[in-house]
């Protein structure tokens, strides 16, 4: 009987949506950080009159995206070890 109650529990559906949101966030964060880094680098290139800052901005954006990816992955692994907060 407890299995049947778990299927009808609205919290179970909510938890699965929260888990899905984490992975959607990961899929959007890395490309967004890369594009933002390139865009800001391009703006600085125009402002400074150079042609190399957009490449540096691109690499900074990629690094920022990977940092966020690692942060979420570490938090997710800790949550799986300890169990979700109640």
PyMOL Python script that loads the backbone (N, CA, C, O; Angstrom):
from pymol import cmd

cmd.read_pdbstr("""\
ATOM      1  N   UNK A   1       0.791  -1.206   0.000  1.00  0.00           N
ATOM      2  CA  UNK A   1       0.000   0.000   0.000  1.00  0.00           C
ATOM      3  C   UNK A   1       0.839   1.278   0.000  1.00  0.00           C
ATOM      4  O   UNK A   1       0.434   2.253  -0.633  1.00  0.00           O
ATOM      5  N   UNK A   2       1.999   1.319   0.687  1.00  0.00           N
ATOM      6  CA  UNK A   2       2.773   2.566   0.667  1.00  0.00           C
ATOM      7  C   UNK A   2       3.227   2.958  -0.737  1.00  0.00           C
ATOM      8  O   UNK A   2       3.379   4.144  -1.029  1.00  0.00           O
ATOM      9  N   UNK A   3       3.451   1.951  -1.623  1.00  0.00           N
ATOM     10  CA  UNK A   3       3.863   2.288  -2.987  1.00  0.00           C
ATOM     11  C   UNK A   3       2.760   3.039  -3.718  1.00  0.00           C
ATOM     12  O   UNK A   3       3.032   3.961  -4.488  1.00  0.00           O
ATOM     13  N   UNK A   4       1.505   2.639  -3.475  1.00  0.00           N
ATOM     14  CA  UNK A   4       0.386   3.309  -4.127  1.00  0.00           C
ATOM     15  C   UNK A   4       0.261   4.752  -3.647  1.00  0.00           C
ATOM     16  O   UNK A   4      -0.053   5.646  -4.433  1.00  0.00           O
ATOM     17  N   UNK A   5       0.502   4.975  -2.375  1.00  0.00           N
ATOM     18  CA  UNK A   5       0.429   6.335  -1.832  1.00  0.00           C
ATOM     19  C   UNK A   5       1.521   7.215  -2.443  1.00  0.00           C
ATOM     20  O   UNK A   5       1.291   8.389  -2.734  1.00  0.00           O
ATOM     21  N   UNK A   6       2.715   6.635  -2.635  1.00  0.00           N
ATOM     22  CA  UNK A   6       3.819   7.401  -3.206  1.00  0.00           C
ATOM     23  C   UNK A   6       3.516   7.829  -4.640  1.00  0.00           C
ATOM     24  O   UNK A   6       3.944   8.904  -5.060  1.00  0.00           O
ATOM     25  N   UNK A   7       2.785   7.009  -5.399  1.00  0.00           N
ATOM     26  CA  UNK A   7       2.445   7.368  -6.771  1.00  0.00           C
ATOM     27  C   UNK A   7       1.486   8.548  -6.821  1.00  0.00           C
ATOM     28  O   UNK A   7       1.550   9.370  -7.736  1.00  0.00           O
ATOM     29  N   UNK A   8       0.599   8.630  -5.839  1.00  0.00           N
ATOM     30  CA  UNK A   8      -0.396   9.697  -5.814  1.00  0.00           C
ATOM     31  C   UNK A   8       0.103  10.965  -5.132  1.00  0.00           C
ATOM     32  O   UNK A   8      -0.575  11.992  -5.165  1.00  0.00           O
ATOM     33  N   UNK A   9       1.256  10.906  -4.526  1.00  0.00           N
ATOM     34  CA  UNK A   9       1.790  12.043  -3.773  1.00  0.00           C
ATOM     35  C   UNK A   9       2.195  13.157  -4.735  1.00  0.00           C
ATOM     36  O   UNK A   9       3.021  12.928  -5.619  1.00  0.00           O
ATOM     37  N   UNK A  10       1.630  14.366  -4.582  1.00  0.00           N
ATOM     38  CA  UNK A  10       2.005  15.462  -5.490  1.00  0.00           C
ATOM     39  C   UNK A  10       3.450  15.911  -5.311  1.00  0.00           C
ATOM     40  O   UNK A  10       4.024  16.495  -6.230  1.00  0.00           O
ATOM     41  N   UNK A  11       4.046  15.658  -4.164  1.00  0.00           N
ATOM     42  CA  UNK A  11       5.439  16.049  -3.936  1.00  0.00           C
ATOM     43  C   UNK A  11       6.386  15.259  -4.830  1.00  0.00           C
ATOM     44  O   UNK A  11       7.437  15.767  -5.220  1.00  0.00           O
ATOM     45  N   UNK A  12       6.023  14.008  -5.162  1.00  0.00           N
ATOM     46  CA  UNK A  12       6.870  13.197  -6.026  1.00  0.00           C
ATOM     47  C   UNK A  12       6.974  13.827  -7.415  1.00  0.00           C
ATOM     48  O   UNK A  12       8.062  13.898  -7.986  1.00  0.00           O
ATOM     49  N   UNK A  13       5.862  14.276  -7.949  1.00  0.00           N
ATOM     50  CA  UNK A  13       5.877  14.942  -9.252  1.00  0.00           C
ATOM     51  C   UNK A  13       6.649  16.244  -9.218  1.00  0.00           C
ATOM     52  O   UNK A  13       7.351  16.586 -10.169  1.00  0.00           O
ATOM     53  N   UNK A  14       6.516  16.970  -8.115  1.00  0.00           N
ATOM     54  CA  UNK A  14       7.229  18.237  -7.965  1.00  0.00           C
ATOM     55  C   UNK A  14       8.738  18.005  -7.912  1.00  0.00           C
ATOM     56  O   UNK A  14       9.505  18.772  -8.495  1.00  0.00           O
ATOM     57  N   UNK A  15       9.162  16.956  -7.220  1.00  0.00           N
ATOM     58  CA  UNK A  15      10.591  16.663  -7.124  1.00  0.00           C
ATOM     59  C   UNK A  15      11.181  16.316  -8.482  1.00  0.00           C
ATOM     60  O   UNK A  15      12.309  16.706  -8.786  1.00  0.00           O
ATOM     61  N   UNK A  16      10.436  15.593  -9.295  1.00  0.00           N
ATOM     62  CA  UNK A  16      10.957  15.247 -10.610  1.00  0.00           C
ATOM     63  C   UNK A  16      11.090  16.497 -11.492  1.00  0.00           C
ATOM     64  O   UNK A  16      12.020  16.586 -12.294  1.00  0.00           O
ATOM     65  N   UNK A  17      10.177  17.454 -11.353  1.00  0.00           N
ATOM     66  CA  UNK A  17      10.279  18.705 -12.114  1.00  0.00           C
ATOM     67  C   UNK A  17      11.468  19.533 -11.647  1.00  0.00           C
ATOM     68  O   UNK A  17      12.130  20.185 -12.455  1.00  0.00           O
ATOM     69  N   UNK A  18      11.739  19.508 -10.353  1.00  0.00           N
ATOM     70  CA  UNK A  18      12.887  20.245  -9.818  1.00  0.00           C
ATOM     71  C   UNK A  18      14.183  19.629 -10.331  1.00  0.00           C
ATOM     72  O   UNK A  18      15.112  20.352 -10.691  1.00  0.00           O
ATOM     73  N   UNK A  19      14.254  18.305 -10.368  1.00  0.00           N
ATOM     74  CA  UNK A  19      15.433  17.636 -10.909  1.00  0.00           C
ATOM     75  C   UNK A  19      15.617  17.968 -12.390  1.00  0.00           C
ATOM     76  O   UNK A  19      16.735  18.225 -12.837  1.00  0.00           O
ATOM     77  N   UNK A  20      14.531  17.963 -13.138  1.00  0.00           N
ATOM     78  CA  UNK A  20      14.618  18.288 -14.561  1.00  0.00           C
ATOM     79  C   UNK A  20      15.095  19.724 -14.762  1.00  0.00           C
ATOM     80  O   UNK A  20      15.857  20.001 -15.688  1.00  0.00           O
ATOM     81  N   UNK A  21      14.653  20.629 -13.907  1.00  0.00           N
ATOM     82  CA  UNK A  21      15.057  22.036 -14.013  1.00  0.00           C
ATOM     83  C   UNK A  21      16.557  22.188 -13.829  1.00  0.00           C
ATOM     84  O   UNK A  21      17.179  23.022 -14.487  1.00  0.00           O
ATOM     85  N   UNK A  22      17.141  21.401 -12.953  1.00  0.00           N
ATOM     86  CA  UNK A  22      18.592  21.485 -12.740  1.00  0.00           C
ATOM     87  C   UNK A  22      19.348  21.148 -14.014  1.00  0.00           C
ATOM     88  O   UNK A  22      20.319  21.817 -14.367  1.00  0.00           O
ATOM     89  N   UNK A  23      18.896  20.102 -14.704  1.00  0.00           N
ATOM     90  CA  UNK A  23      19.591  19.690 -15.917  1.00  0.00           C
ATOM     91  C   UNK A  23      19.312  20.644 -17.079  1.00  0.00           C
ATOM     92  O   UNK A  23      20.184  20.853 -17.922  1.00  0.00           O
ATOM     93  N   UNK A  24      18.135  21.214 -17.135  1.00  0.00           N
ATOM     94  CA  UNK A  24      17.843  22.225 -18.144  1.00  0.00           C
ATOM     95  C   UNK A  24      18.716  23.455 -17.912  1.00  0.00           C
ATOM     96  O   UNK A  24      19.210  24.068 -18.858  1.00  0.00           O
ATOM     97  N   UNK A  25      18.895  23.802 -16.650  1.00  0.00           N
ATOM     98  CA  UNK A  25      19.751  24.936 -16.297  1.00  0.00           C
ATOM     99  C   UNK A  25      21.177  24.683 -16.776  1.00  0.00           C
ATOM    100  O   UNK A  25      21.823  25.590 -17.302  1.00  0.00           O
ATOM    101  N   UNK A  26      21.666  23.478 -16.603  1.00  0.00           N
ATOM    102  CA  UNK A  26      23.013  23.158 -17.062  1.00  0.00           C
ATOM    103  C   UNK A  26      23.120  23.284 -18.576  1.00  0.00           C
ATOM    104  O   UNK A  26      24.117  23.783 -19.098  1.00  0.00           O
ATOM    105  N   UNK A  27      22.093  22.831 -19.272  1.00  0.00           N
ATOM    106  CA  UNK A  27      22.112  22.905 -20.731  1.00  0.00           C
ATOM    107  C   UNK A  27      22.071  24.319 -21.254  1.00  0.00           C
ATOM    108  O   UNK A  27      22.547  24.579 -22.359  1.00  0.00           O
ATOM    109  N   UNK A  28      21.515  25.238 -20.492  1.00  0.00           N
ATOM    110  CA  UNK A  28      21.408  26.626 -20.943  1.00  0.00           C
ATOM    111  C   UNK A  28      22.559  27.497 -20.451  1.00  0.00           C
ATOM    112  O   UNK A  28      22.911  28.481 -21.102  1.00  0.00           O
ATOM    113  N   UNK A  29      23.143  27.151 -19.321  1.00  0.00           N
ATOM    114  CA  UNK A  29      24.163  28.003 -18.709  1.00  0.00           C
ATOM    115  C   UNK A  29      25.446  28.054 -19.526  1.00  0.00           C
ATOM    116  O   UNK A  29      25.985  29.138 -19.748  1.00  0.00           O
ATOM    117  N   UNK A  30      25.942  26.925 -19.972  1.00  0.00           N
ATOM    118  CA  UNK A  30      27.211  26.908 -20.694  1.00  0.00           C
ATOM    119  C   UNK A  30      27.149  27.697 -22.004  1.00  0.00           C
ATOM    120  O   UNK A  30      28.027  28.525 -22.245  1.00  0.00           O
ATOM    121  N   UNK A  31      26.150  27.473 -22.856  1.00  0.00           N
ATOM    122  CA  UNK A  31      26.091  28.298 -24.080  1.00  0.00           C
ATOM    123  C   UNK A  31      25.835  29.775 -23.792  1.00  0.00           C
ATOM    124  O   UNK A  31      26.383  30.642 -24.472  1.00  0.00           O
ATOM    125  N   UNK A  32      25.005  30.065 -22.787  1.00  0.00           N
ATOM    126  CA  UNK A  32      24.712  31.467 -22.467  1.00  0.00           C
ATOM    127  C   UNK A  32      25.968  32.184 -21.979  1.00  0.00           C
ATOM    128  O   UNK A  32      26.238  33.313 -22.389  1.00  0.00           O
ATOM    129  N   UNK A  33      26.726  31.541 -21.115  1.00  0.00           N
ATOM    130  CA  UNK A  33      27.958  32.162 -20.611  1.00  0.00           C
ATOM    131  C   UNK A  33      28.954  32.388 -21.752  1.00  0.00           C
ATOM    132  O   UNK A  33      29.647  33.405 -21.786  1.00  0.00           O
ATOM    133  N   UNK A  34      29.020  31.445 -22.672  1.00  0.00           N
ATOM    134  CA  UNK A  34      29.936  31.581 -23.806  1.00  0.00           C
ATOM    135  C   UNK A  34      29.539  32.766 -24.696  1.00  0.00           C
ATOM    136  O   UNK A  34      30.390  33.561 -25.094  1.00  0.00           O
ATOM    137  N   UNK A  35      28.265  32.873 -24.998  1.00  0.00           N
ATOM    138  CA  UNK A  35      27.793  33.969 -25.859  1.00  0.00           C
ATOM    139  C   UNK A  35      27.955  35.313 -25.162  1.00  0.00           C
ATOM    140  O   UNK A  35      28.362  36.290 -25.790  1.00  0.00           O
ATOM    141  N   UNK A  36      27.646  35.371 -23.882  1.00  0.00           N
ATOM    142  CA  UNK A  36      27.790  36.628 -23.141  1.00  0.00           C
ATOM    143  C   UNK A  36      29.258  37.058 -23.089  1.00  0.00           C
ATOM    144  O   UNK A  36      29.564  38.239 -23.255  1.00  0.00           O
ATOM    145  N   UNK A  37      30.167  36.103 -22.859  1.00  0.00           N
ATOM    146  CA  UNK A  37      31.600  36.428 -22.854  1.00  0.00           C
ATOM    147  C   UNK A  37      32.064  36.959 -24.191  1.00  0.00           C
ATOM    148  O   UNK A  37      32.807  37.939 -24.248  1.00  0.00           O
ATOM    149  N   UNK A  38      31.629  36.319 -25.278  1.00  0.00           N
ATOM    150  CA  UNK A  38      32.000  36.784 -26.612  1.00  0.00           C
ATOM    151  C   UNK A  38      31.421  38.168 -26.888  1.00  0.00           C
ATOM    152  O   UNK A  38      32.105  39.037 -27.427  1.00  0.00           O
ATOM    153  N   UNK A  39      30.148  38.370 -26.513  1.00  0.00           N
ATOM    154  CA  UNK A  39      29.494  39.654 -26.757  1.00  0.00           C
ATOM    155  C   UNK A  39      30.186  40.790 -26.000  1.00  0.00           C
ATOM    156  O   UNK A  39      30.441  41.851 -26.568  1.00  0.00           O
ATOM    157  N   UNK A  40      30.488  40.568 -24.721  1.00  0.00           N
ATOM    158  CA  UNK A  40      31.169  41.610 -23.948  1.00  0.00           C
ATOM    159  C   UNK A  40      32.572  41.868 -24.488  1.00  0.00           C
ATOM    160  O   UNK A  40      33.039  43.007 -24.497  1.00  0.00           O
ATOM    161  N   UNK A  41      33.243  40.804 -24.939  1.00  0.00           N
ATOM    162  CA  UNK A  41      34.557  40.979 -25.560  1.00  0.00           C
ATOM    163  C   UNK A  41      34.475  41.787 -26.844  1.00  0.00           C
ATOM    164  O   UNK A  41      35.349  42.606 -27.125  1.00  0.00           O
ATOM    165  N   UNK A  42      33.419  41.555 -27.627  1.00  0.00           N
ATOM    166  CA  UNK A  42      33.231  42.326 -28.865  1.00  0.00           C
ATOM    167  C   UNK A  42      32.987  43.801 -28.568  1.00  0.00           C
ATOM    168  O   UNK A  42      33.514  44.679 -29.252  1.00  0.00           O
ATOM    169  N   UNK A  43      32.182  44.062 -27.539  1.00  0.00           N
ATOM    170  CA  UNK A  43      31.947  45.455 -27.152  1.00  0.00           C
ATOM    171  C   UNK A  43      33.246  46.128 -26.708  1.00  0.00           C
ATOM    172  O   UNK A  43      33.509  47.278 -27.058  1.00  0.00           O
ATOM    173  N   UNK A  44      34.048  45.406 -25.943  1.00  0.00           N
ATOM    174  CA  UNK A  44      35.329  45.981 -25.505  1.00  0.00           C
ATOM    175  C   UNK A  44      36.276  46.177 -26.680  1.00  0.00           C
ATOM    176  O   UNK A  44      37.054  47.131 -26.694  1.00  0.00           O
ATOM    177  N   UNK A  45      36.218  45.275 -27.679  1.00  0.00           N
ATOM    178  CA  UNK A  45      37.037  45.457 -28.881  1.00  0.00           C
ATOM    179  C   UNK A  45      36.695  46.757 -29.591  1.00  0.00           C
ATOM    180  O   UNK A  45      37.582  47.503 -30.007  1.00  0.00           O
ATOM    181  N   UNK A  46      35.411  47.019 -29.724  1.00  0.00           N
ATOM    182  CA  UNK A  46      34.997  48.272 -30.375  1.00  0.00           C
ATOM    183  C   UNK A  46      35.406  49.482 -29.551  1.00  0.00           C
ATOM    184  O   UNK A  46      35.836  50.496 -30.100  1.00  0.00           O
ATOM    185  N   UNK A  47      35.274  49.377 -28.246  1.00  0.00           N
ATOM    186  CA  UNK A  47      35.594  50.492 -27.360  1.00  0.00           C
ATOM    187  C   UNK A  47      37.096  50.758 -27.338  1.00  0.00           C
ATOM    188  O   UNK A  47      37.521  51.914 -27.342  1.00  0.00           O
ATOM    189  N   UNK A  48      37.904  49.692 -27.315  1.00  0.00           N
ATOM    190  CA  UNK A  48      39.358  49.843 -27.230  1.00  0.00           C
ATOM    191  C   UNK A  48      40.037  49.886 -28.598  1.00  0.00           C
ATOM    192  O   UNK A  48      41.210  50.244 -28.698  1.00  0.00           O
ATOM    193  N   UNK A  49      39.312  49.525 -29.638  1.00  0.00           N
ATOM    194  CA  UNK A  49      39.905  49.524 -30.975  1.00  0.00           C
ATOM    195  C   UNK A  49      40.857  48.368 -31.200  1.00  0.00           C
ATOM    196  O   UNK A  49      41.832  48.503 -31.940  1.00  0.00           O
ATOM    197  N   UNK A  50      40.589  47.235 -30.574  1.00  0.00           N
ATOM    198  CA  UNK A  50      41.439  46.048 -30.739  1.00  0.00           C
ATOM    199  C   UNK A  50      40.653  44.963 -31.469  1.00  0.00           C
ATOM    200  O   UNK A  50      39.497  45.158 -31.843  1.00  0.00           O
ATOM    201  N   UNK A  51      41.308  43.809 -31.666  1.00  0.00           N
ATOM    202  CA  UNK A  51      40.651  42.703 -32.350  1.00  0.00           C
ATOM    203  C   UNK A  51      40.828  41.381 -31.612  1.00  0.00           C
ATOM    204  O   UNK A  51      40.456  40.333 -32.140  1.00  0.00           O
ATOM    205  N   UNK A  52      41.371  41.405 -30.433  1.00  0.00           N
ATOM    206  CA  UNK A  52      41.654  40.150 -29.733  1.00  0.00           C
ATOM    207  C   UNK A  52      40.864  39.977 -28.437  1.00  0.00           C
ATOM    208  O   UNK A  52      40.841  38.876 -27.887  1.00  0.00           O
ATOM    209  N   UNK A  53      40.230  41.006 -27.943  1.00  0.00           N
ATOM    210  CA  UNK A  53      39.555  40.926 -26.643  1.00  0.00           C
ATOM    211  C   UNK A  53      38.333  40.014 -26.721  1.00  0.00           C
ATOM    212  O   UNK A  53      37.973  39.384 -25.727  1.00  0.00           O
ATOM    213  N   UNK A  54      37.686  39.934 -27.890  1.00  0.00           N
ATOM    214  CA  UNK A  54      36.523  39.050 -27.990  1.00  0.00           C
ATOM    215  C   UNK A  54      36.919  37.587 -27.817  1.00  0.00           C
ATOM    216  O   UNK A  54      36.130  36.792 -27.307  1.00  0.00           O
ATOM    217  N   UNK A  55      38.123  37.225 -28.233  1.00  0.00           N
ATOM    218  CA  UNK A  55      38.603  35.850 -28.023  1.00  0.00           C
ATOM    219  C   UNK A  55      38.837  35.605 -26.538  1.00  0.00           C
ATOM    220  O   UNK A  55      38.495  34.544 -26.015  1.00  0.00           O
ATOM    221  N   UNK A  56      39.419  36.585 -25.864  1.00  0.00           N
ATOM    222  CA  UNK A  56      39.611  36.460 -24.421  1.00  0.00           C
ATOM    223  C   UNK A  56      38.263  36.380 -23.703  1.00  0.00           C
ATOM    224  O   UNK A  56      38.100  35.593 -22.771  1.00  0.00           O
ATOM    225  N   UNK A  57      37.305  37.190 -24.135  1.00  0.00           N
ATOM    226  CA  UNK A  57      35.967  37.142 -23.550  1.00  0.00           C
ATOM    227  C   UNK A  57      35.299  35.800 -23.781  1.00  0.00           C
ATOM    228  O   UNK A  57      34.590  35.295 -22.911  1.00  0.00           O
ATOM    229  N   UNK A  58      35.523  35.222 -24.952  1.00  0.00           N
ATOM    230  CA  UNK A  58      34.988  33.906 -25.258  1.00  0.00           C
ATOM    231  C   UNK A  58      35.536  32.862 -24.281  1.00  0.00           C
ATOM    232  O   UNK A  58      34.782  32.045 -23.751  1.00  0.00           O
ATOM    233  N   UNK A  59      36.836  32.894 -24.050  1.00  0.00           N
ATOM    234  CA  UNK A  59      37.434  31.931 -23.119  1.00  0.00           C
ATOM    235  C   UNK A  59      36.979  32.167 -21.680  1.00  0.00           C
ATOM    236  O   UNK A  59      36.773  31.214 -20.929  1.00  0.00           O
ATOM    237  N   UNK A  60      36.824  33.416 -21.300  1.00  0.00           N
ATOM    238  CA  UNK A  60      36.324  33.712 -19.952  1.00  0.00           C
ATOM    239  C   UNK A  60      34.885  33.212 -19.806  1.00  0.00           C
ATOM    240  O   UNK A  60      34.525  32.670 -18.762  1.00  0.00           O
ATOM    241  N   UNK A  61      34.069  33.387 -20.829  1.00  0.00           N
ATOM    242  CA  UNK A  61      32.695  32.893 -20.789  1.00  0.00           C
ATOM    243  C   UNK A  61      32.633  31.373 -20.699  1.00  0.00           C
ATOM    244  O   UNK A  61      31.830  30.824 -19.945  1.00  0.00           O
ATOM    245  N   UNK A  62      33.475  30.700 -21.462  1.00  0.00           N
ATOM    246  CA  UNK A  62      33.529  29.237 -21.406  1.00  0.00           C
ATOM    247  C   UNK A  62      33.955  28.785 -20.012  1.00  0.00           C
ATOM    248  O   UNK A  62      33.375  27.853 -19.455  1.00  0.00           O
ATOM    249  N   UNK A  63      34.964  29.443 -19.452  1.00  0.00           N
ATOM    250  CA  UNK A  63      35.423  29.086 -18.104  1.00  0.00           C
ATOM    251  C   UNK A  63      34.318  29.312 -17.074  1.00  0.00           C
ATOM    252  O   UNK A  63      34.130  28.487 -16.179  1.00  0.00           O
ATOM    253  N   UNK A  64      33.590  30.416 -17.191  1.00  0.00           N
ATOM    254  CA  UNK A  64      32.499  30.691 -16.252  1.00  0.00           C
ATOM    255  C   UNK A  64      31.400  29.638 -16.376  1.00  0.00           C
ATOM    256  O   UNK A  64      30.831  29.219 -15.369  1.00  0.00           O
ATOM    257  N   UNK A  65      31.101  29.214 -17.583  1.00  0.00           N
ATOM    258  CA  UNK A  65      30.101  28.170 -17.788  1.00  0.00           C
ATOM    259  C   UNK A  65      30.517  26.850 -17.172  1.00  0.00           C
ATOM    260  O   UNK A  65      29.698  26.162 -16.563  1.00  0.00           O
ATOM    261  N   UNK A  66      31.793  26.488 -17.325  1.00  0.00           N
ATOM    262  CA  UNK A  66      32.270  25.240 -16.732  1.00  0.00           C
ATOM    263  C   UNK A  66      32.317  25.314 -15.212  1.00  0.00           C
ATOM    264  O   UNK A  66      32.060  24.316 -14.539  1.00  0.00           O
ATOM    265  N   UNK A  67      32.641  26.473 -14.667  1.00  0.00           N
ATOM    266  CA  UNK A  67      32.628  26.631 -13.207  1.00  0.00           C
ATOM    267  C   UNK A  67      31.223  26.391 -12.670  1.00  0.00           C
ATOM    268  O   UNK A  67      31.052  25.695 -11.669  1.00  0.00           O
ATOM    269  N   UNK A  68      30.224  26.956 -13.323  1.00  0.00           N
ATOM    270  CA  UNK A  68      28.846  26.743 -12.892  1.00  0.00           C
ATOM    271  C   UNK A  68      28.447  25.277 -13.055  1.00  0.00           C
ATOM    272  O   UNK A  68      27.749  24.727 -12.204  1.00  0.00           O
ATOM    273  N   UNK A  69      28.881  24.651 -14.131  1.00  0.00           N
ATOM    274  CA  UNK A  69      28.599  23.239 -14.358  1.00  0.00           C
ATOM    275  C   UNK A  69      29.158  22.381 -13.224  1.00  0.00           C
ATOM    276  O   UNK A  69      28.479  21.481 -12.730  1.00  0.00           O
ATOM    277  N   UNK A  70      30.388  22.657 -12.815  1.00  0.00           N
ATOM    278  CA  UNK A  70      31.010  21.905 -11.733  1.00  0.00           C
ATOM    279  C   UNK A  70      30.297  22.173 -10.411  1.00  0.00           C
ATOM    280  O   UNK A  70      30.095  21.247  -9.624  1.00  0.00           O
ATOM    281  N   UNK A  71      29.917  23.406 -10.156  1.00  0.00           N
ATOM    282  CA  UNK A  71      29.190  23.730  -8.916  1.00  0.00           C
ATOM    283  C   UNK A  71      27.888  22.956  -8.804  1.00  0.00           C
ATOM    284  O   UNK A  71      27.580  22.403  -7.749  1.00  0.00           O
ATOM    285  N   UNK A  72      27.125  22.914  -9.884  1.00  0.00           N
ATOM    286  CA  UNK A  72      25.845  22.198  -9.859  1.00  0.00           C
ATOM    287  C   UNK A  72      26.084  20.698  -9.731  1.00  0.00           C
ATOM    288  O   UNK A  72      25.344  20.014  -9.024  1.00  0.00           O
ATOM    289  N   UNK A  73      27.104  20.182 -10.401  1.00  0.00           N
ATOM    290  CA  UNK A  73      27.400  18.755 -10.317  1.00  0.00           C
ATOM    291  C   UNK A  73      27.808  18.360  -8.898  1.00  0.00           C
ATOM    292  O   UNK A  73      27.385  17.314  -8.405  1.00  0.00           O
ATOM    293  N   UNK A  74      28.616  19.176  -8.240  1.00  0.00           N
ATOM    294  CA  UNK A  74      29.025  18.885  -6.860  1.00  0.00           C
ATOM    295  C   UNK A  74      27.825  18.950  -5.928  1.00  0.00           C
ATOM    296  O   UNK A  74      27.663  18.090  -5.063  1.00  0.00           O
ATOM    297  N   UNK A  75      26.988  19.958  -6.097  1.00  0.00           N
ATOM    298  CA  UNK A  75      25.799  20.077  -5.249  1.00  0.00           C
ATOM    299  C   UNK A  75      24.858  18.896  -5.469  1.00  0.00           C
ATOM    300  O   UNK A  75      24.256  18.400  -4.517  1.00  0.00           O
ATOM    301  N   UNK A  76      24.729  18.450  -6.694  1.00  0.00           N
ATOM    302  CA  UNK A  76      23.856  17.323  -6.997  1.00  0.00           C
ATOM    303  C   UNK A  76      24.392  16.032  -6.386  1.00  0.00           C
ATOM    304  O   UNK A  76      23.622  15.227  -5.862  1.00  0.00           O
ATOM    305  N   UNK A  77      25.707  15.830  -6.450  1.00  0.00           N
ATOM    306  CA  UNK A  77      26.277  14.612  -5.871  1.00  0.00           C
ATOM    307  C   UNK A  77      26.167  14.617  -4.350  1.00  0.00           C
ATOM    308  O   UNK A  77      25.932  13.571  -3.744  1.00  0.00           O
ATOM    309  N   UNK A  78      26.334  15.785  -3.726  1.00  0.00           N
ATOM    310  CA  UNK A  78      26.164  15.872  -2.279  1.00  0.00           C
ATOM    311  C   UNK A  78      24.717  15.586  -1.883  1.00  0.00           C
ATOM    312  O   UNK A  78      24.456  14.928  -0.876  1.00  0.00           O
ATOM    313  N   UNK A  79      23.776  16.093  -2.693  1.00  0.00           N
ATOM    314  CA  UNK A  79      22.365  15.867  -2.402  1.00  0.00           C
ATOM    315  C   UNK A  79      22.015  14.390  -2.528  1.00  0.00           C
ATOM    316  O   UNK A  79      21.213  13.877  -1.749  1.00  0.00           O
ATOM    317  N   UNK A  80      22.602  13.708  -3.490  1.00  0.00           N
ATOM    318  CA  UNK A  80      22.331  12.284  -3.651  1.00  0.00           C
ATOM    319  C   UNK A  80      22.913  11.474  -2.500  1.00  0.00           C
ATOM    320  O   UNK A  80      22.323  10.477  -2.084  1.00  0.00           O
ATOM    321  N   UNK A  81      24.061  11.891  -1.985  1.00  0.00           N
ATOM    322  CA  UNK A  81      24.676  11.188  -0.851  1.00  0.00           C
ATOM    323  C   UNK A  81      23.873  11.392   0.427  1.00  0.00           C
ATOM    324  O   UNK A  81      23.661  10.443   1.182  1.00  0.00           O
ATOM    325  N   UNK A  82      23.422  12.625   0.677  1.00  0.00           N
ATOM    326  CA  UNK A  82      22.744  12.953   1.921  1.00  0.00           C
ATOM    327  C   UNK A  82      21.249  12.785   1.827  1.00  0.00           C
ATOM    328  O   UNK A  82      20.585  12.654   2.856  1.00  0.00           O
ATOM    329  N   UNK A  83      20.702  12.783   0.648  1.00  0.00           N
ATOM    330  CA  UNK A  83      19.257  12.754   0.479  1.00  0.00           C
ATOM    331  C   UNK A  83      18.743  14.167   0.381  1.00  0.00           C
ATOM    332  O   UNK A  83      19.384  15.093   0.878  1.00  0.00           O
ATOM    333  N   UNK A  84      17.602  14.356  -0.248  1.00  0.00           N
ATOM    334  CA  UNK A  84      17.068  15.719  -0.415  1.00  0.00           C
ATOM    335  C   UNK A  84      16.627  16.321   0.912  1.00  0.00           C
ATOM    336  O   UNK A  84      16.183  15.601   1.807  1.00  0.00           O
ATOM    337  N   UNK A  85      16.746  17.630   1.041  1.00  0.00           N
ATOM    338  CA  UNK A  85      16.270  18.282   2.275  1.00  0.00           C
ATOM    339  C   UNK A  85      14.755  18.186   2.360  1.00  0.00           C
ATOM    340  O   UNK A  85      14.056  18.239   1.348  1.00  0.00           O
ATOM    341  N   UNK A  86      14.266  18.047   3.565  1.00  0.00           N
ATOM    342  CA  UNK A  86      12.810  17.900   3.739  1.00  0.00           C
ATOM    343  C   UNK A  86      12.197  19.075   4.416  1.00  0.00           C
ATOM    344  O   UNK A  86      10.985  19.101   4.632  1.00  0.00           O
TER     345      UNK A  86
END
""", "prot")
cmd.dss("prot")
cmd.show_as("cartoon", "prot")
cmd.util.cbc("prot")
cmd.orient("prot")
